[in-house]
Amino acid sequence: MNIQKRLVVQFTGYEGLHAKAIRGRHIQAVNDFDKLWQVKSTIGPISRASDFTSAMHVTCKAKNWQTETEFCQFSSAEIYDHYAERNTLTRIVTGFRAFANIVLTGTLYRYACNSWRFVLFFLWPFLLSAALIAITGLIAAAPLITGFSSLHLLWSVPLSLIIASVLIRHPGEKVFFSYLLDDWAAAYDRIKSKSPLMQAQRKDFADTLTSKLDQTDAQEVIIFAHSLGSVQAIEALADVWRERPDLLRKTPVSLLITGSCLLMIALHPRAKKLREDVRLIMEESPVIWTEIQVLTDIIHFYGSNPAKALKINPRQKTLIHKMRFKHMHSEKRYQRAKGNFFRMHLLYLKGAQIKNFYDPGMMLHGPFSLQYLVSEQWGQPAPIELIAASEA
């Protein structure tokens, strides 16, 4: 079917980008789409739809087709800002509390059983912390180690704390030290349901998604979730299914998850509510579930299947597709991302520069349905010549 009108709802992961920055990133992705497929796109201004969401319209025209997309952004920027505003000591303490909890509850073991690469991502900030503590301790104890009087601790201890503070702020920011501690602290609060802000966000997401689904006359709906956005997308879909199941039946709804961090939360023994949300979507709803996984991205559960990991029997097959970023992006962009695992993780959201089977521009703004592209057409670039032939 030639899609002419589409509703896209994007749930992004744990990042501090607000509406205008999200629009800017998406413009770059659409520009890549335009260049690759000879498309002319028009992107309207982005406006706030609710406390945590915003929306804009994108029109894409080519020789034989035109597609209009209402692109909605469901953002975690407010959550990110809340945790980033805390003082350094609080960020470290809550980060280590989360670390201890993940280890002691056996969740780390379950991570390793499902995707050992994700364990490397989990350990990174805490290995950095161990190195920082060792450096600070050596500086503080230097007078004693070298045989000087303990009175010298009066200057060595303050000096060690000053150096630690500098290391956290400068090289620490380059290796995402504070960001990762916040990320795990936020995950801990989400698992424990301790954050009123997160609870308010969940209600806002569910209410806004309900409204969008109720009002749309689109031919398909795509819930596009990246990273930890997968958790929020599933929560919102589950809330809609409980209250208005008709809205997930009236128009084909597809869930497209990239770089999924769903299991980061769902494998914790306290995450019973989230596991029930996943079960509802997989076992009861008509939502079609597709995941895209990439070997070189350690910030997701590569090689995992959420249905198998959570012991769920989905009503329809969960599509798990693997791809390579180097088959999608230019050599220059790929090499620039290789030295930075966060840049690598964000490559899912950038527009394709090489025609291939994973192309976010084509999936979100092209003339083909997502279900067609991830099933019958998977493994090959979009057959745009079919549109030309049908119009001839």
QUIFENZI-V11164 format. One record per residue. RES is the residue in three letters. SS is DSSP state (helix for helix, strand for strand, loop for the rest). PHI is phi in radians with two decimals (* if undefined). PSI is psi in whole degrees, 0 to 359 (999 if undefined). Layout:
# QUIFENZI-V11164
RES SS PHI PSI
RES SS PHI PSI
This chain:
# QUIFENZI-V11164
MET loop * 136
ASN loop -1.40 110
ILE loop -1.40 125
GLN loop -1.91 338
LYS strand -2.48 132
ARG strand -2.48 146
LEU strand -1.94 124
VAL strand -2.06 128
VAL strand -2.07 114
GLN strand -1.77 127
PHE strand -1.91 111
THR loop -1.60 164
GLY loop -1.39 201
TYR loop -1.36 95
GLU loop -2.64 162
GLY loop -1.71 20
LEU loop -1.43 124
HIS loop -1.58 183
ALA helix -0.92 311
LYS helix -1.12 322
ALA helix -1.20 322
ILE helix -1.10 317
ARG helix -1.06 317
GLY helix -1.06 317
ARG helix -1.13 320
HIS helix -1.24 328
ILE helix -1.04 318
GLN helix -1.08 319
ALA helix -1.14 319
VAL helix -1.18 324
ASN helix -1.08 320
ASP helix -1.09 318
PHE helix -1.06 316
ASP helix -1.05 314
LYS helix -1.15 320
LEU helix -1.26 325
TRP helix -2.04 12
GLN loop 0.95 55
VAL loop -1.97 150
LYS strand -1.99 116
SER strand -1.99 147
THR strand -2.17 126
ILE strand -2.03 123
GLY loop -1.41 176
PRO loop -1.18 157
ILE loop -1.75 137
SER strand -2.29 153
ARG strand -1.27 131
ALA loop -1.75 332
SER loop -2.81 190
ASP loop -1.08 328
PHE loop -2.11 6
THR strand -2.31 160
SER strand -2.58 170
ALA strand -2.65 153
MET strand -2.64 166
HIS strand -1.99 138
VAL strand -2.20 127
THR strand -2.01 126
CYS strand -2.08 126
LYS strand -2.14 138
ALA loop -2.35 187
LYS loop -1.04 318
ASN loop -2.12 13
TRP loop -2.73 161
GLN strand -2.58 136
THR strand -2.30 133
GLU strand -1.89 131
THR strand -2.21 127
GLU strand -1.56 114
PHE strand -1.82 113
CYS strand -1.88 136
GLN strand -1.92 118
PHE strand -1.85 107
SER loop -1.88 152
SER loop -1.86 17
ALA helix -1.03 322
GLU helix -1.16 324
ILE helix -1.14 314
TYR helix -1.01 312
ASP helix -1.07 320
HIS helix -1.05 314
TYR helix -1.32 327
ALA helix -1.25 337
GLU loop -1.36 350
ARG loop -1.30 160
ASN loop -1.27 163
THR helix -1.05 316
LEU helix -1.08 316
THR helix -1.09 319
ARG helix -1.11 320
ILE helix -1.22 314
VAL helix -1.09 313
THR helix -1.23 328
GLY helix -1.12 316
PHE helix -1.23 329
ARG helix -1.08 317
ALA helix -1.12 318
PHE helix -1.01 311
ALA helix -1.08 320
ASN helix -1.15 316
ILE helix -1.09 320
VAL helix -1.25 310
LEU helix -1.24 334
THR loop -1.50 359
GLY loop 1.43 5
THR helix -1.18 323
LEU helix -1.06 319
TYR helix -1.06 318
ARG helix -1.18 326
TYR helix -1.00 311
ALA helix -1.08 324
CYS helix -1.19 332
ASN helix -1.74 328
SER loop -2.89 96
TRP helix -1.10 335
ARG helix -1.11 326
PHE helix -1.16 333
VAL helix -1.06 323
LEU helix -1.08 318
PHE helix -1.12 317
PHE helix -1.07 317
LEU helix -1.31 337
TRP helix -0.88 304
PRO helix -1.15 332
PHE helix -1.44 332
LEU helix -1.19 321
LEU helix -1.08 319
SER helix -1.11 319
ALA helix -1.08 319
ALA helix -1.13 319
LEU helix -1.12 318
ILE helix -1.12 320
ALA helix -1.12 316
ILE helix -1.10 314
THR helix -1.07 316
GLY helix -1.12 320
LEU helix -1.13 318
ILE helix -1.15 316
ALA helix -1.10 321
ALA helix -1.58 2
ALA helix -0.93 316
PRO helix -1.04 319
LEU helix -1.23 321
ILE helix -1.12 323
THR loop -1.58 4
GLY loop 1.59 10
PHE loop -1.46 168
SER loop -1.13 150
SER helix -1.13 345
LEU helix -1.07 335
HIS helix -1.21 347
LEU helix -1.11 339
LEU helix -1.08 332
TRP helix -1.86 330
SER helix -1.25 323
VAL helix -1.17 310
PRO helix -1.03 321
LEU helix -1.09 318
SER helix -1.10 322
LEU helix -1.20 322
ILE helix -1.12 314
ILE helix -1.11 319
ALA helix -1.06 318
SER helix -1.09 318
VAL helix -1.13 317
LEU helix -1.11 322
ILE helix -1.14 320
ARG helix -1.39 328
HIS loop -1.81 278
PRO helix -1.07 332
GLY helix -1.07 320
GLU helix -1.19 327
LYS helix -1.19 332
VAL loop -1.83 17
PHE loop 1.11 34
PHE helix -1.07 300
SER helix -1.14 322
TYR helix -1.01 314
LEU helix -1.22 323
LEU helix -1.08 319
ASP helix -1.13 319
ASP helix -1.00 313
TRP helix -1.30 327
ALA helix -1.12 319
ALA helix -1.16 322
ALA helix -1.10 318
TYR helix -1.04 314
ASP helix -1.16 326
ARG helix -1.18 317
ILE helix -1.07 318
LYS helix -1.45 354
SER loop 0.97 45
LYS loop -1.71 350
SER loop -1.80 113
PRO helix -1.04 326
LEU helix -1.12 317
MET helix -1.15 323
GLN helix -1.16 321
ALA helix -1.16 321
GLN helix -1.11 317
ARG helix -1.05 315
LYS helix -1.10 318
ASP helix -1.10 316
PHE helix -1.07 314
ALA helix -1.14 317
ASP helix -1.13 316
THR helix -1.20 319
LEU helix -1.12 319
THR helix -1.02 314
SER helix -1.10 315
LYS helix -1.10 317
LEU helix -1.17 325
ASP helix -1.23 324
GLN helix -1.56 340
THR loop -1.27 147
ASP loop -2.04 25
ALA loop -1.20 158
GLN loop -1.46 338
GLU strand -2.62 156
VAL strand -2.13 130
ILE strand -2.06 122
ILE strand -1.67 108
PHE strand -1.82 108
ALA strand -2.03 133
HIS strand -2.10 134
SER loop 1.03 232
LEU loop -1.23 349
GLY helix -1.06 340
SER helix -1.08 323
VAL helix -1.12 312
GLN helix -1.19 324
ALA helix -1.10 316
ILE helix -1.19 320
GLU helix -1.04 315
ALA helix -1.14 316
LEU helix -1.10 319
ALA helix -1.13 320
ASP helix -1.12 320
VAL helix -1.13 317
TRP helix -1.08 324
ARG helix -1.21 321
GLU helix -1.66 320
ARG loop -2.40 69
PRO loop -1.06 335
ASP loop -1.07 332
LEU helix -1.25 336
LEU helix -1.59 0
ARG helix -1.85 332
LYS helix -1.24 330
THR loop -2.32 140
PRO strand -0.98 125
VAL strand -2.03 125
SER strand -2.05 138
LEU strand -1.84 115
LEU strand -1.94 113
ILE strand -1.93 129
THR strand -2.10 138
GLY loop 0.97 49
SER loop -1.15 133
CYS loop -1.98 22
LEU helix -0.95 314
LEU helix -1.23 343
MET helix -1.00 325
ILE helix -1.73 315
ALA helix -1.17 338
LEU loop -1.43 352
HIS loop -1.31 137
PRO loop -1.04 336
ARG loop -1.46 354
ALA loop -1.55 44
LYS helix -1.13 321
LYS helix -1.11 319
LEU helix -1.17 318
ARG helix -1.08 324
GLU helix -1.20 323
ASP helix -1.07 316
VAL helix -1.09 317
ARG helix -1.06 316
LEU helix -1.00 313
ILE helix -1.18 318
MET helix -1.34 318
GLU helix -1.60 330
GLU helix -1.99 322
SER loop -1.43 162
PRO loop -1.52 7
VAL loop -1.12 132
ILE strand -1.57 125
TRP strand -1.80 121
THR strand -2.27 135
GLU strand -2.14 142
ILE strand -1.97 126
GLN strand -2.18 147
VAL strand -2.33 131
LEU loop -1.01 319
THR loop -1.41 1
ASP loop -1.77 109
ILE loop -1.50 353
ILE loop -1.62 42
HIS loop -2.85 174
PHE loop -1.64 73
TYR loop -1.07 136
GLY loop 1.46 0
SER loop -1.63 161
ASN loop -2.25 113
PRO helix -1.05 327
ALA helix -1.12 315
LYS helix -1.20 317
ALA helix -1.10 325
LEU loop -1.78 8
LYS loop 0.99 52
ILE loop -2.01 141
ASN loop -1.83 93
PRO loop -1.16 148
ARG loop -1.23 335
GLN loop -2.41 157
LYS loop -1.03 132
THR loop -1.41 122
LEU strand -1.53 117
ILE strand -2.01 111
HIS strand -1.98 137
LYS strand -1.88 143
MET strand -2.57 176
ARG loop -2.13 131
PHE helix -1.08 328
LYS helix -1.22 347
HIS helix -1.57 356
MET loop -2.00 323
HIS loop -1.95 161
SER loop -1.14 159
GLU helix -1.04 322
LYS helix -1.12 312
ARG helix -1.16 319
TYR helix -1.14 316
GLN helix -1.15 325
ARG helix -1.12 327
ALA helix -1.47 338
LYS helix -1.06 328
GLY loop -1.50 4
ASN loop -2.48 109
PHE helix -1.19 339
PHE helix -1.32 320
ARG helix -1.07 321
MET helix -1.08 318
HIS helix -1.12 331
LEU helix -1.51 355
LEU helix -1.14 340
TYR helix -1.05 329
LEU helix -1.57 350
LYS loop -1.49 152
GLY loop -1.21 148
ALA loop -1.20 140
GLN loop -1.87 351
ILE loop -2.26 134
LYS loop -1.14 124
ASN loop -2.74 185
PHE loop -1.43 337
TYR loop -1.82 111
ASP loop -2.48 98
PRO helix -1.04 327
GLY helix -1.09 313
MET helix -1.17 321
MET helix -1.19 322
LEU helix -1.64 338
HIS helix -2.32 358
GLY loop -1.48 181
PRO loop -1.50 355
PHE loop -1.75 149
SER loop -1.24 150
LEU helix -1.09 321
GLN helix -1.03 322
TYR helix -1.18 317
LEU helix -1.19 328
VAL helix -1.68 0
SER loop -2.10 275
GLU loop -1.05 322
GLN loop -1.67 356
TRP loop -1.07 137
GLY loop 1.78 351
GLN loop -2.40 152
PRO loop -1.10 159
ALA loop -0.99 133
PRO loop -1.44 70
ILE helix -1.05 337
GLU helix -1.14 337
LEU helix -1.16 324
ILE helix -1.12 315
ALA helix -1.07 319
ALA helix -1.16 320
SER helix -1.21 336
GLU helix -1.57 349
ALA loop -1.25 999
